[in-house]
């Protein structure tokens, strides 16, 4: 027998994924045959690495067997994408045996660190961490999660039956790492919580950084420092992609947020040019990665989709 037909089937499938191209700016990127949800973008040596939830269209994220690995793709310009093989899977014998959600990647100390939401089959959620040297192969650093809200007196987090603790976002602030993530208080209010670390492995709980009584769950939070020094906290959910400001990156006032766009669930900043930001986003209606411009100088700021590659020249991604 000349060759292994099963192995050839695998090679052919990988080749089809990598070769598949569409007009990504118009339709939004997603790997062939799958949808894309919570994601992060990480730039290394001029290449943007995209990590994201991948799932089967028409199948609930809560159903065991769906959303069990992270998709991985790369681009230099957000026009052409290369789809790679899945890079991170559930641990069927671990605390994250049900699903993996919402990766976030940063580089520190000669390694790349991925923070992610690990989910049990009953939808109980915690946050774990994995490391990589090459951005393709990832190894868990702990046998247990690093964020465990069942240990925090302020959090609603039973040890079975489902509890929200997801969507980590990490920044380096004055030599300490601040992690922001979405959770629910014991009183049932959706919040963005905060933890602090010096080594990315051991985290100290600092409780809610922002909570508001208008809903019961936030999604996909991230933090940006504005040019005037203020700190802008973004998050989505079933209300809208929204923001709220603070002079202090450790706490936001308990005020109603301002909406940017109603059909967006998560957004990452690609590049900033003054008041104009190039962003990537997804929403619950389309489950693909789309690119847009957010112009804070507009009378009513919103996110306008980019469908022509010429618009990317402003941000240095397309060159003549």
C-alpha positions in Angstrom: 0.0 0.0 0.0 1.5 3.3 -1.0 0.8 5.9 1.7 -1.8 6.3 4.4 -5.2 7.5 3.0 -6.3 8.7 6.5 -3.2 10.9 6.8 -3.7 12.2 3.3 -7.2 13.1 4.2 -5.8 15.2 7.1 -3.2 16.9 4.9 -5.9 17.7 2.3 -8.2 19.2 4.9 -5.4 21.4 6.4 -4.4 22.5 2.9 -8.0 23.5 2.1 -8.3 25.6 5.2 -5.0 27.4 4.6 -5.8 28.0 0.9 -9.3 29.2 1.4 -9.7 33.0 0.7 -12.7 35.3 0.5 -13.1 39.0 0.3 -12.5 39.2 4.0 -13.0 42.9 4.5 -16.5 42.6 3.1 -17.6 39.3 4.6 -15.5 39.2 7.7 -12.9 36.5 8.5 -13.8 33.1 9.9 -12.2 29.7 9.3 -13.8 27.6 6.6 -16.8 25.8 8.1 -16.8 27.5 11.5 -17.9 30.6 13.2 -15.7 33.1 15.1 -16.6 34.7 18.5 -14.5 36.2 21.3 -11.0 36.9 20.0 -7.7 38.6 20.6 -5.1 40.1 18.3 -1.4 40.0 19.1 1.3 41.6 16.9 4.8 40.0 16.7 7.4 41.1 14.2 4.9 42.7 11.8 2.5 39.7 11.9 -0.9 39.8 13.5 -1.9 36.6 15.3 -5.6 36.1 15.7 -6.8 33.7 18.4 -10.5 33.1 18.8 -13.4 30.9 19.9 -14.4 28.6 17.0 -17.6 26.7 16.8 -20.1 24.9 14.6 -22.8 27.1 13.0 -26.2 26.4 14.4 -24.9 24.7 17.6 -25.2 26.4 21.0 -22.0 27.4 22.8 -23.3 25.7 25.9 -23.6 22.3 24.3 -20.8 19.9 25.2 -18.6 19.2 22.2 -18.9 22.8 20.7 -16.3 25.6 21.3 -13.6 23.2 22.5 -10.6 24.7 20.8 -9.2 28.1 19.7 -8.8 29.0 16.1 -5.5 30.6 15.0 -4.9 32.7 11.9 -2.3 35.3 10.8 -2.2 38.4 8.6 0.0 41.3 7.9 -2.6 43.6 6.4 -6.1 42.3 7.4 -6.9 41.7 3.8 -5.2 38.3 3.3 -5.4 35.7 6.1 -3.7 32.4 6.6 -5.7 29.9 8.7 -3.6 27.6 10.9 -4.5 24.4 12.7 -6.3 24.8 16.1 -3.8 25.8 18.7 -5.4 25.0 22.1 -8.0 22.5 23.3 -10.0 21.7 26.4 -8.4 19.3 28.9 -10.9 16.5 29.2 -9.5 15.5 32.6 -9.0 19.1 33.9 -11.1 21.9 35.3 -11.7 23.2 31.8 -13.1 20.0 30.3 -16.3 21.6 28.8 -15.3 24.6 26.7 -12.5 27.2 26.2 -13.6 30.8 25.6 -12.1 34.3 25.1 -8.3 34.1 24.7 -6.1 37.1 25.4 -2.3 37.1 24.6 0.6 39.3 25.7 4.3 38.9 25.6 6.6 39.1 28.7 9.9 37.7 29.9 10.7 36.0 26.6 7.4 34.1 26.5 3.9 34.6 25.2 1.1 34.3 27.8 -2.4 33.3 26.9 -5.2 34.0 29.5 -8.4 32.2 28.7 -11.8 31.2 30.1 -12.0 27.5 31.0 -15.5 26.1 31.3 -16.9 22.9 32.9 -19.7 21.1 31.1 -22.3 22.7 33.4 -21.0 26.2 32.3 -19.1 27.0 35.5 -16.3 29.4 34.4 -12.8 30.2 35.7 -9.7 31.8 34.1 -6.5 29.9 33.4 -3.1 30.7 31.7 -0.9 28.9 29.1 2.5 29.9 27.7 4.3 29.6 24.4 7.7 30.3 22.8 6.5 30.4 19.2 2.8 31.5 19.3 1.7 28.1 17.9 2.3 25.6 20.7 0.8 26.3 24.1 1.3 24.7 27.5 -0.8 25.2 30.6 1.1 26.6 33.5 -1.2 25.3 36.3 -3.3 22.3 37.1 -6.0 24.8 38.3 -7.3 28.2 37.3 -5.5 31.4 38.4 -8.8 33.3 38.8 -11.2 31.4 41.1 -14.2 33.6 42.1 -15.7 30.9 44.4 -13.0 32.1 46.8 -14.1 35.8 46.6 -16.8 37.0 48.9 -18.2 39.5 46.5 -18.7 37.1 43.6 -21.6 34.9 42.6 -19.8 31.7 41.8 -21.2 28.4 43.0 -18.9 25.4 42.4 -21.5 23.7 40.2 -24.5 24.7 38.2 -22.9 27.5 36.1 -21.3 30.8 37.0 -19.9 33.7 34.9 -16.1 34.4 35.1 -14.7 35.1 31.7 -13.2 37.4 29.0 -9.8 38.4 30.6 -7.9 41.4 29.4 -4.4 42.2 30.9 -2.3 45.4 30.9 1.0 46.3 32.4 0.5 49.3 34.7 3.6 50.8 36.5 5.3 47.4 36.8 2.2 45.5 37.9 -0.2 43.5 35.7 -3.8 44.4 35.9 -6.4 41.8 34.8 -9.9 42.8 34.0 -12.6 40.2 33.4 -16.4 39.9 33.4 -18.3 38.4 36.4 -21.4 38.7 38.4 -21.8 40.0 42.0 -23.6 38.1 44.8 -26.4 40.6 44.3 -26.8 39.5 40.7 -25.2 42.6 39.0 -23.0 42.3 36.0 -19.6 43.7 36.6 -16.0 44.0 35.4 -13.7 42.7 38.1 -10.0 43.3 38.6 -7.0 41.2 39.8 -3.3 42.2 40.1 -0.1 40.3 39.7 3.7 40.8 39.4 4.5 37.5 37.7 1.4 36.7 35.7 1.0 33.4 37.6 -0.2 34.5 41.1 -3.1 36.9 41.1 -4.6 38.9 44.0 -8.3 39.6 43.8 -9.3 43.3 43.9 -13.0 42.9 43.5 -15.3 44.7 41.0 -13.7 47.6 39.1 -17.1 48.6 37.6 -20.6 47.5 38.3 -23.9 48.9 37.2 -27.5 47.8 38.0 -28.8 48.0 34.4 -28.0 44.4 33.4 -26.9 41.1 34.7 -23.9 40.3 32.5 -21.0 42.1 30.7 -19.0 40.7 27.9 -15.5 41.0 26.3 -14.1 43.9 28.4 -10.9 45.8 27.6 -9.2 48.9 28.7 -7.6 51.8 26.7 -5.8 54.9 28.0 -7.0 57.9 26.1 -4.7 60.7 24.9 -5.9 63.0 27.7 -4.9 60.5 30.3 -8.4 59.1 31.1 -9.0 55.4 31.1 -11.8 54.1 28.9 -13.4 50.7 29.8 -15.2 48.9 27.0 -17.6 46.0 27.2 -20.5 44.5 25.4 -23.4 42.2 26.2 -27.0 42.0 25.2 -27.4 45.8 25.5 -24.7 47.3 23.2 -20.9 47.7 22.8 -20.4 50.5 25.3 -17.8 52.5 27.3 -17.4 54.4 30.5 -14.5 56.6 31.6 -12.4 57.0 34.8 -9.4 59.0 35.9 -8.3 55.9 37.8 -7.6 52.6 36.0 -8.4 50.7 39.2 -12.0 51.8 39.5 -14.8 53.2 37.4 -17.8 55.2 38.7 -21.1 53.5 39.0 -22.7 55.4 36.1 -24.6 54.3 33.0 -22.3 53.6 30.1 -22.4 55.2 26.7 -23.3 53.0 23.7 -21.2 52.8 20.5 -23.0 50.3 18.4 -25.8 47.9 19.3 -24.8 44.8 17.3 -21.2 44.4 18.5 -20.2 42.1 21.3 -16.4 42.4 21.3 -13.8 44.8 19.9 -10.0 45.0 19.9 -7.9 48.0 18.9 -5.5 47.4 16.0 -3.9 50.8 15.6 -4.7 54.4 16.7 -4.1 57.6 14.8 -5.2 60.4 17.1 -9.0 60.4 17.4 -9.3 57.7 14.7 -8.9 54.1 15.7 -8.7 51.0 13.5 -10.5 48.2 15.3 -11.6 44.6 14.8 -14.9 43.4 16.1 -17.5 40.7 16.0 -21.2 40.6 16.8 -23.9 38.0 17.6 -25.5 38.5 14.2 -22.6 37.5 12.0 -19.9 35.6 14.1 -17.0 36.8 11.9 -14.1 39.2 12.4 -14.7 42.5 10.8 -12.6 45.6 10.6 -13.8 49.1 11.2 -12.9 52.7 12.0 -13.9 54.3 15.2 -13.7 58.1 15.0 -13.9 59.8 18.4 -14.1 63.3 16.8 -17.5 62.5 15.3 -20.6 64.1 16.8 -21.9 60.7 17.6 -19.0 58.2 17.6 -19.6 54.8 16.2 -17.8 52.0 14.4 -18.0 52.0 10.6 -17.0 48.9 8.8 -14.0 49.0 6.4 -14.7 47.2 3.2 -12.0 48.7 0.9 -8.3 48.0 1.5 -7.4 51.5 0.5 -8.9 52.7 3.9 -6.1 50.7 5.6 -3.4 53.0 4.2 -4.2 55.6 6.8 -3.1 53.1 9.5 0.1 51.9 7.7 -1.2 48.4 6.9 -1.4 48.9 3.1 1.5 50.5 1.4 1.8 51.8 -2.2 
